[in-house]
Amino acid sequence: MAVESATTMSSAEIVALNRAHTFFSWSVQGALDPIAIDRAEGVYLYTPEGARILDFNSQLMSVNIGHGDRRVIDAITEQALKLQYVQPAFATEIRGRLGQKLSQILPGDMSKVFFTLGGAEAIENAIKFARHYTGRQKVLARYRAYHGATLGAMTLTGDPRRWANEPGIVGVIRYPDTHRWGEAESRPVAESLQGLEDVIRYEGPQTIAAVFLETIVGTNGILIPPDGYIQGVREICDRHGILMVADEVMAGFGRTGKWFAIDHWGVTPDLMTMAKGLTSSYLPLGAVAMRAHIAEAFESKMFYGGLTYT
């Protein structure tokens, strides 16, 4: 069946067609008034009528290199002409080379990655890795956090978007944020860390698989943790044998001036999730990076997880 080119349709026609046959996320469907986009180049989006829109947001904070970069488009085309897809049990040069490239820029001894289709799936699999590796079930997360819209990721999410999706997965426990609700200034480092320490004590460290955190909180306010906090979380996790999981889906790949936001504090998490800037949204792709000792543990035991596009 032939599909008409978008350039043959007006903005009103495109919007009407989308509203009639596609479902929009995070929306009351009848209240939608979307902008129709025909093409994009650099930092600009263009409507079918040629109106130019400055993409201040890089879409979902993800088109890090701008729109229409021919180097990426040509590479995608070249690869698609050679090989489009094989299932995850096969090995390909391009998959190995991407894993190798990531290992060269990842923090510390993070040396292996598990590929996913996006950030939420990366979070889901980070939960699995943490539970499978430690043999524990509880995971800790904060209220001022957004980790994604799939079931586990939404349960880890602390903000009001979680409410309509409850109940979620079991075993998710909240610990205090670095910033109080409505306040721009962070709490004292010692106070925030003591809050985490208290929750671990109440829950029992032997029952906790991982502490999850957005290294820099994104949609809940762009909250930068005070110096010493990230290092303190690392020390607490080490002391209790709990994995530290950094969510770098939004902050990674140069968005904060370093490859990853956690690099500003010189800390290596045990697991790290990424997506968005990994491909600048030219194609869907996410990943879970892991330290060498975690990868090594699965050399001799099964990882019960997998995705069509791993």
N, C-alpha and C positions, 0 to 999 in steps of 0.2 A: 504494500500500500504506500503510495507516494505521500510525503508530508510537505506541505507548502513552506517555502522559505518565509521566515519571520519578516523579511524586508517587504513582502507584498501586503502586509497588514498594518493598519494604523494602531496607535496605542490603545484606543478604545476597543478595537477588535481583539487585540491580544489579551487585554484584561478580561473581556467578556468570555473568551474561549477558555482561559485559565480558570476563571471562577466557575464556569459551567462543568468542567471536567477534571479539575485537579483540586486537591485538598491542601490548604496552607497550614503551616505549623504555628503554634503559639498565637492563635487568632480566633476571634469570633467570626465565622465565615461570612455572615451577612453584613458585617461592618467593614469588610476589607475595601481598601482603595489603593491597591498596589501601583507602583510606577512600572511601566513597561520599558524594558531595556532591550535594545537591538544589538549593540556591540560595545566593546570596551577597548581602550588603548591607554597604556601608561597609567596615569592616575585619574582618567576620565571615563565615565559611562555616557552612552549616547542613546537617546530615545529613537524610535522609528522615524520621528519627524526631524531628527538631527539636533535636538536640544542637548547641550553638554552639561554633565553633572560631575562635580568634583567628588571623588570617592574618599572623603575624609576618613571613613572607618575601615578602609581596606576590606570592604564587605564585612564578614564576621571576624574582623581582626586576623585575617588569614592570607590576603593576597600580598605577601610581604615584598615581592619583587615587582609589583605592578602588573597590569593587564597586557596581554599580547606579546610577551617576550618571545621573539622568534627562535631563540636558542632552545627554549623548552618545547615549543610547538614542533620544531623540526626533530628534536630528540624523540618526542612522543610518536610522531609519524614514522620515523625510522624504525622504532621498536615495534610498532603495530604492524608494519609490513613484514617484519621478521618473525615475530611470535607475539600473539596477543594474550594467551592465557594457558597455563598448565596448573593442575591441582597441586596443593601444597606439599605433597609427598615427593615431588620432583625437585631437582636442583637446577638453577639457571645461573648463568654468568652475571646477569644484571642484578638478580637478588643478592648474590654473594658480594658483588662490588658495592651495592648500596649499604649492606651491613658493615662492610669494611670501612667505608667512608664515614659512616656514623660513629663507628668505634674510635675513629681518629679525632672526633670533636666532642664526644661525650665526656662527662666529668670522670676523673679518677680512673678506676679499673673497670668501668662499665664497658663490657667487651662484646655483648651479644644482644640482638634485638628480636622481638617477636612482632611480626607485622600484622596490622589490623586494617579495617576499612576507614576508621576515623577515631576521634578522641574518646567518644563514649565507649566504644568497643575496647579501646586501650585500657580504660579504667576497669571495665568488667574483667578483663584478663589479668590486670594487676591484682585485683581481689583474689582471683583464682591462684595466681602464682604465690601470693602471700600466704594464703591458707594451705595450699599444698606443701609449700616449703617448710612452714613452721609447724603444721599439724594443729594449729589453733584456729578459732572461728571468728572472734571479735575483731572488728576494725574500727578505728577511731577517726572521726571527721569533725569539722567545725560547722557552726551555723552560717557564717558569712562565707559560703563556698558554693560554687557551681561546678559540678563534675560531669554533667551530661544528662541526657533524657532517656536513656535505657534504664531498666529496672534497678540494677545495682548502683549505677552512676547517679540516678535520681535519688536513691536512698542516701547516698553519701552527701548529696547536695543538701545544704542546710536552709537555704532561703525559701520564701513562700511558694516558689514554683513546685516544691516538693509536696505541698499539702494535698492537692487534688490527685496525686499519684500514689498516695499511701493506702494500704500498707505496702511497704517495699520488702527488701530482703531482711532477714533476721541478723542480729549480731552487730548492728551499727550503733556506736555510742558517740555522743557529742563531748567535745572538750572545748575549753574557752578560746575565744578569738583573741587576736592581738589588739583589736580595736573594739571598743564598745559601740553599740548601735547608735548611730547619729553623731558620733564623735570622729573628727578627722585625725586627732592625735592618738598615737598608739598607747597602750598601757605600758607601764614599766616592764622591762624584759623579765625581771625576776618574778613579777606577779603572773605574767602569762605562762611562764614555764612552771611555776608552782601549781597553777591550775591544771596543766597537763599532768604533772606528777601526781596530783591528788586523784584525778580520774583513774589513772593507771593503778594507784593503790587501792581505790575502792572496787575496781573491776577485777583486779588480780592480774599482774603482769603475765603470769603463766597461761592466761586465757586469751591474750591479745596478739593477733597476727601482725598488725600494721597500724601505723599512724599515717593518715593521708592528709596532705595539705597542698593547696595551690601555693607555689613558691611566692608569687605576688598575686594577691586576690584580684580577679578580673572584673566580672560584671557586677559584683557586690561592692564596688567602690574604688578599684585600683588602689588597694591597700598594701603599702610596702612595709614589710616587717622591720622592726628596729634592729640595728646591728646587735648581734649576739643571740638573737632569737633562733635563727636557723641552726647556728652552731649548738645552741642549747638543746634543741629538739634532737639533733644528731646524738649528742651525749646521752640524753635520757633513753633513747631507743637502744643505743649500744649497751647501756648498763642493764637494761631489762631484757635484752635479746629480742627486741621488737623491730620489725622492718620499718624503715622510713621510706615513704612513697611520695615523690614530688610530682605534682601535676603541672607539666610545662606545656600543655596543649595550646594555651593562648600566649604565654610569655616566651616560648622558645623561638629559636632560629632568628636571633638578632633583634627581636622586638625591644629588648631592654638595653641594647648596646653590647651585649656579649652573646655567645652562642645560646646559652641558657641562663635564665634569671638566677638560678642557684649558683652559677659561677661567681656572682658578685660576693658571695660569702665563703667561697673556697670549700664547699661541702659536697661530698658525694653521697647521694641517696642510694638506697638498696635497689629500688625500682623507680623508673621515671617514665611517665606517659608523655606522648607527643603526637601531634597531628598538624592541622592548619598550615603553618609556615613550612612544614616538611616538604610540601609540594607547591606552596603558595596557592593552594586550591585549584591548580590546573587539573589535577586528578584527585579522587579521594584516597587518602592513605594516612594511617596512624601507626604507632609502634609502642611497644613496651620495652624499654632498655633495662638491663639487669647487670648487677655486678658479677664478677667472675665466679665467686663462690656459690651464688645462686644458680647460675647456668650449670656449674659443675655438678650440683646436687641432682640435676635431672639427667645426667649421663647414665645413671643407674636406676632411675625410677620413672614411671610414666607421668607425663603431664596430661591431665584429662581436660583438654581444651583444643579448639581448632575452629577455623573459619574458612568458608569457601575461598576467600581472597587473602588468606594468610600467605 
